[in-house]
């Protein structure tokens, strides 16, 4: 669910409460609980309040459907290693019929995804990466992609999640008003890399609803915004786009819906490289997974993020909608953290000093880039519960400052930290 859709649901929910009983009128959209504390840098305050009110949300005619998704969102932002996979088993995302294994087509072999994208990006000036909002793993290649594409002259990063705040000359770091999915530390860290490397950041989503019955209004407006803010200003621009799910499709849907990438292709006359991340990824049960993914992973063909390539015919394993699918390795959880943070992000497991485990109940350990305030989205964060909870922070090389806070924003411990 994109941030624009979340905002629309917030508005709908607020209006609909007028038709509910007085008990439901006390509920607010779950992601807006303790909003001031959240925007001041404490997502635990919102998450803890959600858990307190969970029985009421589950009974609510307005919020019972959306509540589990928002809860999983926050668990993803707070470092729960498998929250995204759990979210993908919600009814709106679960595979409708059980799948069986389907062999990878003959002559297709796995190659390192970033290397394939780097090679194919040289043939175009637009790369569209379709992420899965619920799977931070699908953002684990962002930093690598930004680096390799910068060397090819790509200078614009457009993201569906960006708010206009990101494009301001005063923008220094992602915070809790920079974009809903930028609350994911993985995404926020990629934006820091982009800014450090000199990318121009482009916000392109819209909150306009458009005419009734015009299902393509949002995507059409997105594509027009990208063109106006990149190619119309810089005819030689090379643009990397992080899009949500099917907005990355190059094909018009059977019902007439025109995804953003298909409109942008028509408007610019540039054939983009479209890469799709959600489909070939792990689910709670094998039956919920794509048949090709089940086959590839059961035979050990996916040891790192991969794209299957037919070298003989110079073709990628994709579809009419997307040039290539990324296949993601199954996740191993070590020290309560996912292994892809080490393998694909290059993070180093970093033990949290004992004094940061003081206190009781849920506490949040956050690591911030040196020089950034507590209102920034941290480089990493993790919830701890007990004094013997030995989770780790996943950090790149650099200098940070770390703190532990409780749900009420009381600072329990704070200290600088270097990772070499």
ABEGO torsion letter per residue (X at the ends): XBAAAAAAAAAAAAAAAAABBAAAAABBBAAABGAAAAAAGBAAAAAAAAAAAAAAAAABAAAAAAAAAAAAAAAAAAGBAAAAAAAAABAAABBABBBBBBBBBBGBBBBBAAAAAAAAAAABABBBBBBBAABAAAAAAAAAAAAAAAAAGBABBBBAABBAAAABAABABBBAAAEAAAABAAAAAAAAAAAAAGBBBBBABBABAEBBGBAAAAAAAAAAAAAAABAAABAABBBBBBBBEAAABABBBAAGBBBAAAAAAAAAGBBBBBBBAAABBBBABAAABBAAAAAAAAAGABABBBBBBBAAAGBBBBBAABABBBBBBBBBBBGGBBAAAAAAAGBBBBBBBAAAABEBEBBBBBBBBBGBBAABBBABBBBBABAABABBBBBBBEBBBBBBBBAAGBBABBBBBBBX
